[in-house]
């Protein structure tokens, strides 16, 4: 069914500023339906949400739409070209495990 594409397009276009840059690709294989989403770089934060909560909610709703049509629906959100690379998750953890003294030494305040 194409209901899932129309649903995703409606939700995403309601969230973003650059509606004309929303592109949805739907592919079907033995694993189910994969929907790939491309948006303008400035709109990525709106689609992902804080701690990924908006993206999680959209994925849950797409699964519900898929269950209605007896299909397993997954969503992949492509990072836009030219987006700043994110640091690896491990770098956050290593910074969090430093002591206050180590962090102060890293600042090189004199």
Secondary structure, DSSP 8 states (H G I E B T S, - for coil): --HHHHHHHHHHHHH-S-GGG-EEEEEEETTEEEEEEE--GGGHHHHH-GGGHHHHHHHHHHHHHHHHTT--EEEEE---TT------HHHHHHHHTS-HHHHHHHHT--
